[in-house]
Amino acid sequence: MSHALTRYRAQRLGLLDLEAFARAADTHPKLVLRLVALGLLDADRDRTGGLWFTPAELARLARIQRLRAAFSVNYAALGLVLDLLDRVAELEHALRHGQRRPGGRPWTPRT
């Protein structure tokens, strides 16, 4: 009964279980499990050990698949590439919105 309650709560929050996530991403659940084990996808575990994913992880998986297809990035390097891309996006966002780094220094050197 508690498992059903957990599943119901997770679904109410918009989370996807492993099977639903793999179907939505049009990929095999074993690949999803591999990416979770490598730390490339984030998932929460319920009391029974089942994995639950946010919809945002679908976008992350799509990004992983594009990197693998376009640039043949191996799984070991994907974490680093994703982190760097996230950091670049963060810096670009800060530049567009005139934000400064902690300490009041600008993100770019003064000219």
ABEGO torsion letter per residue (X at the ends): XAAAAAAAAAAAAGBBBAAAAAAAAGBBAAAAAAAAAAGABBBBBBAAGBBBBBAAAAAAAAAAAAAAAAAGBBAAAAAAAAAAAAAAAAAAAAAAAGBBBBGGBBABBBX
